[in-house]
């Protein structure tokens, strides 16, 4: 959704125009992903897709952790993004793959969770790729249904605390703002970059989680004491973390996260350096 559509929505709903100003000032551009179930045999090798079998480099093996193969989520042909200004932070060519563990689910609040997900960046040409299947002859079905992706630019407004805190809304204004935001026409919240969508927690909470856990602090409720002094020291770098990819539940893709979404976060410098090895995967509740 773009700003003029937001303003039209607010006007039709009889909402104070200042809320459109709030969204416009706080929103960040993003790229929405519409997943369209598709016969994978009709999908070009290396195309952007959700689910199915990954088209990895011929020399690469399927990522695994502790003896278990990770589930394949998404692959992107990065050249698809060259037409979108918001994606100029991504490499202009090559492929980016997202894998993760979904059966042994955790909220990723423990440093030992690292390894439960993997990103692979392949800068080489499409000719180096081949479709990887889980069994000889491709008889093992993929964990998630193959879907082609339709991309479209949108605004990600910051669903809860970001605009509320920035504009010091009182309780009544807060309720009106949130109710209006949730009425905005939205599909699945598959999203690349921007502010996380349709979630309860504050964006800076997720940033602090990524910063703390990736530096060795345990945030889960397992009885281990939290080093609050260390947490305060690390807080200064929390804003460096940016949303890279958010995946919603999607019946067509066979993805079901319950009352949550999964997302991948990356530090701004790592994104600039094309370093996808330090990405953190977390669960977002809505």
Backbone bond lengths (Angstrom), bond angles and torsions (degrees), N, CA, C in turn:
res aa  C-N    CA-C-N  psi(-1)  N-CA   C-N-CA  omega(-1)  CA-C   N-CA-C  phi
1 X - - - 1.461 - - 1.521 108.85 -
2 X 1.319 116.83 137.28 1.455 120.96 -179.97 1.517 109.85 -105.44
3 X 1.321 116.39 169.05 1.454 120.95 -170.42 1.522 112.91 -57.51
4 X 1.326 117.99 -43.27 1.467 118.85 -177.57 1.526 111.40 -63.51
5 X 1.345 116.94 -32.58 1.463 119.88 176.97 1.518 110.85 -70.07
6 X 1.333 116.85 -36.87 1.454 120.27 176.22 1.526 110.55 -61.67
7 X 1.324 115.43 -45.30 1.462 119.21 -179.04 1.532 111.31 -64.32
8 X 1.328 116.63 -38.62 1.457 119.70 177.91 1.530 110.67 -64.40
9 X 1.314 116.07 -39.49 1.462 120.38 178.20 1.523 110.80 -62.97
10 X 1.319 117.12 -45.39 1.462 120.22 -179.33 1.519 111.16 -65.07
11 X 1.316 116.68 -40.52 1.457 120.32 -179.61 1.526 110.44 -63.76
12 X 1.343 116.57 -43.39 1.470 120.19 -179.95 1.523 111.66 -64.89
13 X 1.343 116.18 -31.38 1.460 120.66 -178.99 1.522 112.52 -85.19
14 X 1.341 117.15 -3.28 1.457 120.60 -179.38 1.515 113.03 70.02
15 X 1.346 116.51 27.58 1.463 121.40 -178.35 1.521 109.79 -91.13
16 X 1.320 115.73 145.35 1.456 122.05 178.71 1.534 110.06 -52.74
17 X 1.333 118.20 128.82 1.476 121.04 -179.07 1.518 114.06 -58.18
18 X 1.329 117.68 -19.52 1.467 118.43 -178.60 1.522 111.30 -63.06
19 X 1.356 117.08 -25.16 1.457 118.45 178.17 1.522 111.02 -70.36
20 X 1.325 116.20 -31.74 1.462 118.58 173.24 1.526 110.12 -65.37
21 X 1.344 116.06 -36.74 1.457 119.71 176.58 1.519 110.76 -62.73
22 X 1.343 116.27 -40.72 1.461 121.03 179.23 1.526 110.21 -59.16
23 X 1.317 115.62 -47.31 1.460 119.72 -178.10 1.528 110.25 -64.73
24 X 1.314 115.79 -45.11 1.461 119.63 -176.85 1.520 111.58 -61.18
25 X 1.338 116.69 -38.59 1.461 120.56 -177.97 1.522 112.03 -75.43
26 X 1.327 117.03 -33.82 1.459 120.99 -174.94 1.530 113.55 -94.78
27 X 1.309 117.25 -19.87 1.463 120.06 -174.75 1.526 111.11 -70.00
28 X 1.316 114.50 151.19 1.453 121.89 173.26 1.530 108.63 -123.91
29 X 1.311 117.46 143.08 1.468 118.49 176.61 1.518 110.67 -65.52
30 X 1.311 116.18 149.90 1.453 122.16 177.39 1.523 107.98 -149.08
31 X 1.293 115.92 177.33 1.451 121.79 175.92 1.521 107.75 -119.98
32 X 1.327 116.61 119.18 1.462 121.74 176.85 1.529 109.68 -85.55
33 X 1.334 115.38 148.91 1.451 121.90 -178.53 1.523 109.33 -120.60
34 X 1.312 117.32 117.22 1.461 122.03 173.36 1.520 108.24 -98.61
35 X 1.343 116.46 121.86 1.459 121.96 -178.06 1.527 109.80 -93.46
36 X 1.326 116.94 121.86 1.457 123.23 -178.21 1.531 108.48 -114.42
37 X 1.365 118.77 108.53 1.468 119.69 -179.64 1.527 111.13 -53.70
38 X 1.324 115.95 132.74 1.462 121.87 -171.90 1.524 109.80 -146.50
39 X 1.318 116.21 140.77 1.467 121.14 172.86 1.526 108.28 -60.99
40 X 1.320 116.32 120.04 1.453 119.82 -173.43 1.524 113.11 -64.70
41 X 1.325 116.85 -24.62 1.464 119.18 178.74 1.519 111.66 -66.81
42 X 1.343 116.01 -16.26 1.461 120.97 178.32 1.528 112.02 -97.18
43 X 1.325 116.54 4.88 1.464 120.38 -177.15 1.523 109.42 -100.98
44 X 1.326 115.58 130.99 1.457 121.42 -178.33 1.518 110.74 -64.95
45 X 1.322 116.39 142.56 1.445 121.70 176.96 1.527 109.77 -57.53
46 X 1.333 115.87 127.72 1.453 120.69 177.22 1.510 115.39 86.14
47 X 1.323 118.72 1.44 1.465 120.22 -178.97 1.523 110.23 -70.56
48 X 1.322 116.33 158.99 1.460 120.83 173.80 1.519 109.23 -67.72
49 X 1.322 116.97 131.37 1.463 119.84 -178.49 1.521 110.51 -160.98
50 X 1.321 114.73 159.02 1.451 123.83 172.23 1.520 107.61 -108.07
51 X 1.335 117.15 134.40 1.454 121.03 176.44 1.514 113.70 70.78
52 X 1.340 114.52 -168.77 1.447 119.88 -176.51 1.518 110.49 76.31
53 X 1.315 116.18 -147.56 1.464 122.22 179.65 1.517 109.30 -110.03
54 X 1.327 117.81 136.18 1.463 120.01 -178.49 1.528 112.02 -73.56
55 X 1.313 115.52 145.14 1.470 121.80 175.92 1.521 108.01 -98.22
56 X 1.310 115.42 80.56 1.463 122.15 -173.90 1.526 111.58 -87.28
57 X 1.331 116.51 163.28 1.460 118.72 171.27 1.533 110.68 -57.01
58 X 1.313 116.74 145.90 1.465 120.86 -176.63 1.518 112.25 -60.02
59 X 1.309 116.91 -27.38 1.459 120.96 -178.45 1.525 113.07 -87.10
60 X 1.336 117.52 -5.23 1.464 121.12 -176.81 1.519 110.63 -91.94
61 X 1.320 115.77 151.07 1.459 121.18 174.04 1.527 109.40 -108.56
62 X 1.315 115.62 158.85 1.465 120.84 179.49 1.529 108.20 -64.53
63 X 1.338 119.08 125.68 1.470 120.62 -177.71 1.532 112.24 -60.83
64 X 1.310 115.86 143.67 1.460 120.87 176.36 1.508 109.82 -142.43
65 X 1.313 115.13 164.13 1.467 121.25 179.45 1.517 108.17 -144.55
66 X 1.325 116.17 125.58 1.462 122.64 -179.97 1.522 111.48 53.31
67 X 1.318 115.23 42.39 1.448 121.37 175.36 1.512 115.52 79.78
68 X 1.324 117.58 7.01 1.467 120.95 -179.26 1.523 109.48 -120.46
69 X 1.347 115.12 133.50 1.456 119.12 177.64 1.520 110.08 -68.58
70 X 1.321 117.42 134.63 1.456 121.34 176.05 1.521 110.60 -75.73
71 X 1.319 116.22 151.95 1.461 120.98 177.42 1.524 110.11 -76.79
72 X 1.304 115.56 142.55 1.464 121.23 178.09 1.519 109.44 -90.23
73 X 1.339 116.62 124.49 1.456 122.30 -179.64 1.524 112.54 -97.44
74 X 1.331 115.54 -62.27 1.464 120.63 -167.73 1.524 109.71 -147.00
75 X 1.338 115.28 147.78 1.466 119.56 164.25 1.524 108.01 -130.46
76 X 1.321 115.16 144.49 1.460 121.09 178.90 1.525 110.06 -121.87
77 X 1.320 115.12 130.89 1.460 120.76 164.69 1.524 105.38 -83.56
78 X 1.316 117.14 107.36 1.459 121.17 -169.91 1.524 113.42 -64.36
79 X 1.316 117.52 -19.43 1.462 119.08 176.55 1.529 111.74 -67.04
80 X 1.340 116.87 -20.52 1.470 120.31 177.11 1.521 111.34 -63.02
81 X 1.332 117.10 -22.31 1.454 120.64 -172.97 1.517 113.67 -93.83
82 X 1.306 117.91 -6.08 1.461 120.04 -173.90 1.524 113.15 -63.97
83 X 1.319 117.43 -20.85 1.468 120.66 179.93 1.527 112.58 -84.35
84 X 1.350 117.41 -6.76 1.455 120.94 -176.55 1.531 110.08 -109.25
85 X 1.329 119.05 115.98 1.470 121.11 -178.07 1.522 113.89 -55.58
86 X 1.345 118.00 -37.22 1.461 120.95 -178.45 1.520 111.07 -59.39
87 X 1.348 117.35 -26.44 1.463 121.20 -175.29 1.525 113.36 -91.30
88 X 1.328 117.13 9.38 1.462 119.76 179.64 1.526 112.02 -65.41
89 X 1.339 117.40 -15.32 1.469 121.00 177.23 1.526 111.62 -76.60
90 X 1.326 117.53 -13.64 1.456 121.97 -179.84 1.522 110.48 -91.56
91 X 1.320 117.80 158.49 1.463 119.22 176.04 1.532 110.27 -58.47
92 X 1.335 118.19 144.31 1.466 121.05 -175.33 1.530 114.17 -77.15
93 X 1.320 117.45 -11.88 1.466 119.83 179.61 1.521 109.18 -153.72
94 X 1.314 115.46 171.01 1.451 121.09 -176.42 1.517 111.01 99.46
95 X 1.320 116.11 -166.23 1.458 121.68 -177.77 1.528 110.07 -134.75
96 X 1.336 115.16 147.89 1.454 122.22 179.17 1.527 108.24 -128.01
97 X 1.339 116.46 128.73 1.459 122.32 -174.10 1.527 109.93 -120.77
98 X 1.343 116.40 141.31 1.459 123.14 179.65 1.527 109.40 -119.37
99 X 1.328 116.15 124.14 1.453 122.81 176.51 1.528 108.88 -125.94
100 X 1.333 116.97 154.70 1.456 119.97 176.88 1.518 112.07 -165.75
101 X 1.328 115.24 164.86 1.457 123.00 177.75 1.519 108.78 -94.50
102 X 1.337 117.07 127.47 1.465 119.69 -179.46 1.520 113.38 -119.14
103 X 1.329 119.17 -20.77 1.464 120.45 179.69 1.522 111.61 -73.94
104 X 1.327 116.78 -44.27 1.461 121.60 177.91 1.517 107.99 -94.16
105 X 1.336 115.34 70.96 1.458 120.37 -169.74 1.522 111.65 -75.08
106 X 1.299 115.90 137.63 1.462 122.09 171.10 1.514 107.20 -140.50
107 X 1.329 116.58 166.40 1.454 119.76 -179.05 1.515 112.45 -85.12
108 X 1.326 116.76 5.23 1.467 121.51 177.86 1.535 111.05 62.32
109 X 1.333 115.42 40.56 1.453 120.53 179.19 1.525 112.39 -99.73
110 X 1.317 117.58 9.05 1.452 122.05 -175.40 1.528 108.87 -128.27
111 X 1.336 118.12 134.68 1.469 119.71 179.43 1.520 113.63 -56.83
112 X 1.345 117.28 -26.53 1.459 119.74 179.82 1.523 112.95 -72.23
113 X 1.329 116.80 -8.36 1.466 119.84 176.15 1.521 111.98 -70.86
114 X 1.324 116.92 -17.78 1.459 119.66 178.65 1.530 109.10 -56.09
115 X 1.292 116.06 133.86 1.455 120.79 -174.87 1.510 111.75 108.29
116 X 1.353 116.88 -17.59 1.463 120.65 176.84 1.525 112.16 -76.24
117 X 1.303 116.11 0.48 1.457 121.22 176.44 1.525 108.17 -148.96
118 X 1.293 116.60 162.05 1.461 120.26 -179.18 1.520 109.05 -153.90
119 X 1.303 116.87 134.78 1.458 122.79 170.51 1.520 108.10 -110.25
120 X 1.305 115.80 138.04 1.459 121.44 176.47 1.514 108.23 -121.64
121 X 1.315 115.82 124.95 1.460 121.06 174.70 1.519 108.08 -110.17
122 X 1.324 115.76 121.43 1.467 121.24 178.68 1.522 108.36 -117.53
123 X 1.336 118.10 109.77 1.467 120.97 -177.02 1.518 113.86 -81.93
124 X 1.329 117.26 -5.78 1.456 120.51 -173.59 1.523 113.63 -78.90
125 X 1.335 117.07 178.84 1.468 122.43 -176.09 1.533 112.55 -76.33
126 X 1.312 115.04 164.21 1.457 121.69 -179.45 1.530 111.86 -61.95
127 X 1.318 117.56 -27.99 1.467 121.19 -178.06 1.530 111.91 -62.91
128 X 1.330 117.84 -16.83 1.455 121.38 -179.74 1.523 112.51 -88.61
129 X 1.335 117.65 1.84 1.463 121.40 -174.84 1.531 111.64 -97.93
130 X 1.332 114.42 156.21 1.462 121.52 168.96 1.523 108.29 -148.76
131 X 1.311 116.44 152.57 1.469 120.67 -178.31 1.526 109.09 -78.11
132 X 1.323 116.30 119.38 1.457 121.86 -179.18 1.530 109.43 -92.17
133 X 1.318 116.72 126.60 1.462 121.97 177.24 1.521 108.51 -115.73
134 X 1.327 115.63 161.99 1.459 120.12 -173.05 1.520 113.83 -86.48
135 X 1.305 117.46 -6.52 1.457 119.38 177.27 1.510 108.77 -151.46
136 X 1.304 116.01 160.90 1.453 120.87 -178.70 1.524 109.31 -63.17
137 X 1.298 117.15 128.04 1.461 121.07 -177.83 1.507 113.81 86.03
138 X 1.331 117.24 -2.75 1.465 119.85 176.85 1.505 113.92 72.12
139 X 1.347 118.38 29.80 1.458 120.67 -175.31 1.520 112.78 -81.61
140 X 1.328 117.34 -21.80 1.459 120.13 178.48 1.520 109.69 -79.97
141 X 1.334 118.14 120.59 1.474 118.95 -178.18 1.522 110.84 -67.85
142 X 1.317 117.92 149.88 1.470 120.45 177.32 1.518 110.42 -68.60
143 X 1.329 115.72 157.63 1.465 120.26 179.98 1.523 110.48 -65.25
144 X 1.327 117.02 -39.95 1.454 121.39 -179.72 1.520 109.93 -118.98
145 X 1.322 115.51 148.18 1.459 121.07 -175.65 1.522 110.80 -69.64
146 X 1.331 117.41 138.28 1.471 119.02 178.53 1.524 111.57 -66.45
147 X 1.318 115.73 133.22 1.465 122.28 -179.87 1.524 108.83 -138.59
148 X 1.306 116.56 131.73 1.458 118.76 168.81 1.529 107.76 -75.75
149 X 1.313 116.11 160.95 1.460 120.39 -174.88 1.522 110.46 -118.16
150 X 1.323 115.29 132.86 1.455 121.81 169.77 1.529 107.01 -106.43
151 X 1.309 116.90 125.95 1.461 122.35 -178.33 1.526 110.11 -99.63
152 X 1.317 116.31 143.95 1.461 119.61 169.12 1.521 110.07 -151.67
153 X 1.321 114.76 143.31 1.461 120.93 -179.05 1.522 110.33 -72.49
154 X 1.322 115.43 146.87 1.463 120.58 -178.97 1.518 108.88 -154.31
155 X 1.335 114.96 175.51 1.455 122.16 172.32 1.515 108.65 -107.57
156 X 1.310 116.59 137.26 1.469 121.72 173.46 1.522 106.87 -110.60
157 X 1.333 117.54 108.48 1.466 120.59 -166.95 1.521 115.91 -82.75
158 X 1.305 119.37 -12.43 1.464 118.72 -169.97 1.515 107.12 82.91
159 X 1.305 116.42 101.69 1.459 119.63 -163.65 1.512 114.74 -77.64
160 X 1.303 118.02 -29.41 1.456 117.79 -176.24 1.527 111.91 -128.09
161 X 1.292 115.79 -96.41 1.449 119.93 -164.25 1.524 114.62 -69.07
162 X 1.303 118.39 -27.03 1.464 119.01 -174.96 1.531 112.13 -57.06
163 X 1.332 119.89 -58.07 1.469 118.80 178.89 1.526 113.22 -73.07
164 X 1.314 117.18 -31.13 1.458 120.11 -177.94 1.525 110.53 -63.13
165 X 1.334 115.83 -45.67 1.468 118.99 179.94 1.523 111.21 -70.81
166 X 1.329 116.14 -38.50 1.466 119.51 -175.34 1.524 112.15 -65.25
167 X 1.334 117.27 -31.16 1.458 120.05 -174.85 1.522 112.76 -112.13
168 X 1.348 117.11 10.84 1.465 122.19 172.63 1.533 111.35 51.20
169 X 1.309 116.67 50.15 1.463 120.72 179.35 1.518 109.98 -72.05
170 X 1.342 116.51 142.27 1.450 119.06 173.79 1.537 108.43 -79.57
171 X 1.333 117.25 178.98 1.467 120.90 -172.96 1.523 111.88 -61.42
172 X 1.328 116.67 -42.42 1.465 120.02 -179.35 1.525 111.02 -66.17
173 X 1.320 116.72 -43.13 1.460 120.28 178.50 1.530 111.00 -65.11
174 X 1.336 115.71 -37.53 1.466 119.93 178.57 1.523 110.27 -61.84
175 X 1.334 117.27 -46.32 1.460 120.70 179.68 1.526 110.85 -60.90
176 X 1.339 115.43 -42.94 1.459 119.48 -179.49 1.528 111.28 -64.24
177 X 1.327 115.61 -42.24 1.461 119.82 179.99 1.524 111.09 -62.15
178 X 1.346 116.71 -50.70 1.464 120.53 -176.72 1.519 110.80 -64.24
179 X 1.349 117.46 -43.36 1.462 120.12 178.74 1.524 111.04 -59.11
180 X 1.315 116.17 -40.59 1.460 120.25 -178.51 1.525 111.02 -69.09
181 X 1.316 116.16 -42.45 1.461 119.58 178.88 1.524 110.86 -58.77
182 X 1.339 116.53 -43.83 1.458 119.54 -177.32 1.522 112.65 -69.58
183 X 1.328 117.60 -17.15 1.458 120.46 177.24 1.518 111.99 -84.54
184 X 1.323 117.49 -11.33 1.453 119.31 -179.34 1.522 109.68 -64.33
185 X 1.330 117.34 139.44 1.467 119.53 -178.44 1.515 110.93 -65.62
186 X 1.319 115.73 120.22 1.459 121.88 -179.39 1.518 108.94 -138.73
187 X 1.298 117.78 145.10 1.445 121.88 170.05 1.517 108.81 -94.12
188 X 1.304 115.99 -147.73 1.449 119.54 174.05 1.524 108.89 -64.96
189 X 1.315 115.47 146.58 1.464 119.70 -175.92 1.524 111.52 -90.12
190 X 1.345 117.14 41.57 1.457 119.21 168.86 1.526 106.54 -71.26
191 X 1.309 116.53 127.20 1.464 118.43 -170.16 1.512 110.79 -150.88
192 X 1.320 115.59 141.32 1.454 123.00 173.84 1.521 107.87 -112.70
193 X 1.350 116.70 123.88 1.466 123.51 178.29 1.531 111.17 66.02
194 X 1.327 116.63 -175.64 1.456 121.99 179.93 1.522 112.87 80.61
195 X 1.340 116.00 -163.18 1.463 122.40 177.49 1.523 109.14 -91.17
196 X 1.337 118.20 143.20 1.467 119.56 179.54 1.516 110.93 -61.74
197 X 1.332 116.85 143.63 1.459 121.51 -174.76 1.520 113.21 -110.84
198 X 1.334 115.66 151.28 1.451 124.53 174.43 1.526 113.29 52.52
199 X 1.317 117.38 51.68 1.452 121.69 179.48 1.517 110.02 -129.84
200 X 1.351 116.31 158.83 1.453 120.78 -179.35 1.527 112.43 -84.33
201 X 1.315 115.72 -39.75 1.464 119.24 -172.79 1.520 112.19 -75.94
202 X 1.324 114.78 161.79 1.449 120.91 176.00 1.518 109.90 -75.84
203 X 1.306 114.54 147.41 1.457 119.21 178.70 1.523 111.38 -58.35
204 X 1.330 117.24 -39.55 1.459 118.73 -178.41 1.524 112.20 -70.31
205 X 1.349 117.93 -20.21 1.465 119.99 172.37 1.522 110.33 -64.91
206 X 1.319 116.32 -43.87 1.462 120.02 178.98 1.525 110.52 -65.56
207 X 1.311 116.00 -40.38 1.468 119.47 179.00 1.525 110.85 -61.52
208 X 1.333 116.56 -42.48 1.464 119.87 179.66 1.522 110.95 -68.14
209 X 1.334 117.04 -38.07 1.465 120.13 176.49 1.523 110.56 -57.70
210 X 1.322 116.42 -49.78 1.459 120.41 -178.86 1.522 110.80 -61.33
211 X 1.318 116.71 -43.21 1.455 121.32 -178.94 1.523 111.03 -63.77
212 X 1.321 116.47 -45.57 1.464 120.57 -175.76 1.529 111.89 -70.47
213 X 1.322 116.48 -49.93 1.464 119.34 -174.61 1.521 110.54 -67.76
214 X 1.321 116.93 -39.91 1.460 119.45 -179.70 1.526 112.11 -66.42
215 X 1.348 116.74 -16.85 1.464 121.17 176.31 1.530 111.97 -102.00
216 X 1.326 116.82 15.67 1.463 120.09 171.04 1.505 117.29 98.90
217 X 1.340 119.52 0.58 1.459 120.64 179.58 1.524 110.37 -86.02
218 X 1.335 116.04 141.14 1.462 122.35 177.65 1.525 108.26 -96.20
219 X 1.333 116.79 125.14 1.464 120.71 -179.46 1.523 112.59 -111.21
220 X 1.319 118.09 -1.33 1.458 121.44 -179.54 1.520 112.05 -75.95
221 X 1.335 115.87 162.86 1.470 121.47 -177.98 1.531 109.69 -90.47
222 X 1.329 117.14 64.89 1.462 120.46 -177.88 1.523 112.24 -113.79
223 X 1.312 116.04 13.90 1.452 119.38 176.32 1.508 115.00 92.05
224 X 1.322 118.29 -14.52 1.457 119.05 179.73 1.530 109.56 -74.44
225 X 1.320 118.07 135.09 1.471 120.07 -176.62 1.518 111.38 -68.65
226 X 1.324 115.43 146.34 1.451 121.83 178.09 1.524 109.61 -90.82
227 X 1.306 116.34 129.27 1.461 121.77 176.68 1.535 107.92 -80.82
228 X 1.326 116.20 91.34 1.458 121.25 -174.29 1.523 112.31 -67.34
229 X 1.319 116.58 -33.24 1.468 119.07 177.88 1.525 110.39 -64.71
230 X 1.305 116.46 -43.40 1.461 120.34 178.59 1.527 110.12 -65.62
231 X 1.328 117.48 -38.02 1.456 121.14 178.62 1.525 110.63 -61.24
232 X 1.330 116.91 -41.69 1.468 120.24 178.63 1.529 110.65 -64.67
233 X 1.315 116.68 -37.98 1.467 119.78 178.44 1.523 111.15 -63.37
234 X 1.309 116.34 -40.29 1.459 121.10 -176.24 1.523 112.59 -76.83
235 X 1.337 116.94 -21.73 1.466 120.68 -173.48 1.523 112.47 -58.52
236 X 1.326 116.79 -29.26 1.462 119.83 -177.43 1.522 112.08 -61.85
237 X 1.335 117.72 -27.34 1.460 120.33 -178.89 1.507 114.60 -97.52
238 X 1.347 117.41 4.13 1.462 120.21 -174.93 1.526 112.65 -63.48
239 X 1.329 116.78 -35.83 1.468 120.44 -176.67 1.526 112.49 -67.20
240 X 1.332 117.71 -10.09 1.464 120.31 178.25 1.526 111.85 -71.90
241 X 1.339 116.34 -18.24 1.463 119.70 -177.55 1.523 110.70 -81.99
242 X 1.331 115.21 133.57 1.459 121.99 -178.60 1.530 109.91 -125.85
243 X 1.316 115.66 146.55 1.458 119.62 174.42 1.529 109.52 -66.56
244 X 1.320 116.35 127.93 1.455 121.38 176.08 1.524 110.60 -99.89
245 X 1.329 117.00 -50.18 1.467 121.05 -178.33 1.513 109.49 -149.08
246 X 1.323 115.99 137.83 1.455 122.99 174.69 1.520 108.53 -124.91
247 X 1.349 116.56 133.00 1.460 121.93 179.97 1.520 109.43 -121.43
248 X 1.317 115.81 126.79 1.459 124.06 178.82 1.528 108.67 -93.35
249 X 1.340 116.47 167.24 1.459 119.11 167.74 1.519 108.76 -63.37
250 X 1.320 116.41 147.04 1.457 120.02 -176.25 1.525 108.27 -154.90
251 X 1.326 115.84 109.53 1.459 120.26 -176.86 1.521 111.89 -60.44
252 X 1.333 116.55 -41.58 1.459 120.08 -179.38 1.514 112.69 -61.43
253 X 1.346 116.29 -36.31 1.465 121.15 179.88 1.525 112.31 -86.32
254 X 1.347 116.17 -6.72 1.461 119.35 -177.48 1.504 113.51 73.85
255 X 1.339 117.33 24.14 1.457 122.13 179.31 1.524 109.15 -102.64
256 X 1.333 116.59 128.77 1.457 120.37 179.37 1.527 108.61 -140.72
257 X 1.326 115.84 105.61 1.459 121.19 -179.60 1.525 111.97 -101.54
258 X 1.340 118.47 9.54 1.454 120.05 -176.58 1.518 110.77 70.14
259 X 1.323 116.90 -138.68 1.468 121.57 -179.43 1.522 110.96 -88.92
260 X 1.303 116.05 47.66 1.452 119.50 -178.59 1.520 109.52 -154.92
261 X 1.301 115.34 175.12 1.457 122.96 172.11 1.517 107.25 -134.06
262 X 1.320 116.46 162.72 1.453 119.15 173.63 1.522 108.13 -110.61
263 X 1.311 115.01 149.17 1.456 118.47 -179.46 1.524 109.92 -146.51
264 X 1.313 113.80 155.54 1.460 122.24 179.01 1.526 107.68 -117.97
265 X 1.346 115.87 130.73 1.456 122.26 -176.49 1.525 109.40 -119.99
266 X 1.320 115.53 146.46 1.455 121.06 -176.64 1.521 109.66 -140.05
267 X 1.312 116.32 145.81 1.473 120.02 175.87 1.527 109.15 -74.56
268 X 1.325 114.16 144.50 1.466 119.59 -174.88 1.531 111.70 -57.85
269 X 1.317 117.26 -41.65 1.460 119.56 -179.93 1.530 111.37 -66.09
270 X 1.326 116.68 -39.31 1.464 119.60 177.78 1.523 110.61 -61.87
271 X 1.335 116.09 -37.43 1.456 119.47 178.10 1.524 110.26 -65.45
272 X 1.316 116.56 -42.18 1.464 120.71 177.91 1.527 111.43 -63.34
273 X 1.338 116.06 -36.03 1.465 121.35 -177.63 1.528 112.70 -86.44
274 X 1.347 117.47 1.97 1.480 121.45 -177.10 1.524 110.75 59.95
275 X 1.321 116.37 34.40 1.455 121.68 178.67 1.526 108.89 -102.22
276 X 1.328 116.51 103.78 1.463 120.85 -177.40 1.530 111.87 -103.81
277 X 1.331 117.15 14.60 1.461 120.93 -177.92 1.521 112.87 -83.69
278 X 1.334 118.30 -16.66 1.460 121.41 -176.15 1.526 112.84 -106.61
279 X 1.312 117.64 13.59 1.469 121.49 178.46 1.527 109.73 -62.87
280 X 1.342 116.21 145.16 1.468 120.55 176.67 1.524 109.48 -116.00
281 X 1.327 115.48 136.80 1.467 121.92 179.50 1.522 108.74 -106.48
282 X 1.343 117.57 130.60 1.455 121.55 -179.63 1.517 110.14 -135.05
283 X 1.323 114.30 165.72 1.457 121.72 177.26 1.520 108.74 -103.00
284 X 1.327 116.96 131.44 1.462 122.05 -179.62 1.521 108.71 -112.63
285 X 1.320 116.84 131.69 1.474 121.88 178.92 1.518 110.25 -98.74
286 X 1.334 115.53 146.20 1.466 119.71 176.26 1.513 110.32 -135.02
